[in-house]
């Protein structure tokens, strides 16, 4: 099969190209190759391109070879790749007059393009399920903490009171969009390249739609050139995975900050922490460091794949078929690791509720509600109320007071200086305005941190999760139906 080539592959080619695939990847590709072989053989028989007896002999041999499996040691590098090793073994088994017919109407180009799409399809399902499980964990913890008051931040400064439940539900909804981006790849991914051959199709009367149907594709890649020359679905999936990685890194960064000694509002579980070899007091949240860093691997994989494809002629070549896809496998592995590590962290971290509430009450994050109160109860323009409360904060800081210790006298002094009139607030009015728990419950706008709205947010997030799970379930059912149809066809011609 290397008639045009006069010498064996160089040692470097064997070492860095032929042996570069792990046994796990080879076994996966071999499994998918056998699926493709069975489907292609049935199609050749159905179209009368090969005789029924030859097809039956091929299918019987394929069943035996699939059951036997493949080991790395059985591959001969002089035969270049997995496919030619398979074909050589098939011919050794049934002879060239039968085995030599299986490659009619196809090429390694469209075979490997098909293997890649099926493998990515399977990986997409797996990655999506890991994402679903993380979102479930976030929503489970969110439901437990709808009344856990904490400071909310902008610019990393205390801003307004919120709840941990609202925060976790909000992260879950951001991850819902990340999940949507992953699923949006599927319709363009799940198209069959088989039958494109090298790039120009074939003169044999093959049925591309039949092979697509039996391989659980939704249709064919219409252009035979496009079928083998493009891997843009890889770029799409890498981009969606990188965006998801950024979201996960932001969650990890928040938890990383909150479990520091200075914040001390969150503590990661002992099962995801490490100690120090020299400092016995240390409990290091290393899991969060890995999650944050792995997002960089996902971004790098996207850039790497795009850079490989840039300025490549629109044709089949190893740049596109192999090198552009290589970064995807590492990215999917890193993405899966991030999701599983994040889920374990979310399920196990502890919360210092008392300290969170204390911070929310004493760090000025209820100042906005005090200004709003002056607008509602005293009829002030918001800008005037903003000025009074802003100057009040300055006075409290200058006097070394705690925010939750302000009284009507200090407020009247500030208001008198700015507007010429006191406000005459009662102690109950002030306490109501600056109490973080009452602040949160007054937030009635859709999607806000109040308990009612947070629970509604959690319900909507769970519905979104169910919808995405249902879509994946439908696609997986299509895969199962295609395999059942294939088995019926195999039984029919046996």
Buried (B, 14 or more C-beta within 10 A) or exposed (E): BEEEEEEEBEEEEBEEBBEEBEEEEBBBBBBBBBBBBBBBBBBBBBBEBBEEEBBBBBBBBBBEBBEEEBEEEEBEBBBBBBBBBBBBBBBEBBEEEBBBBBBBBBBBBBBBBBBBBBBBBBBBBEBBBBBBBBBBBBBBBBBEBBBBBBBBBEEEEBBBBBBBBBBBBBBBBBBBBBBBBBBEBBEBBBBBBBBBBBBEBBEBEBBBBBBBBBBBBBEBBEBBBBBBBBBBBBBBBBBBBBBBBBBBBBBBBBBBBBBEEEBEBBBBBEEBBEEEEEEEEEEBBBBBEBBBEBBBBBBBBBEBBBEBBEEBEEEBBEBBBBBBBBBBBBBBBBBBBBBBBBBBBBBBBEBBBEBBBBBBBBBBBBBBBBBBBBBEEBEBEEEBBBBBBEBBBEBBEEEEEEBBEBEBEBBBBBBEEBEEEBBEBEEEBBEBBBBBBBBBBBBEEEBBBBBEBBBBBBEBBBEBBEEBBEBBEEBBEBBEEBBEEBEEBBEEEE
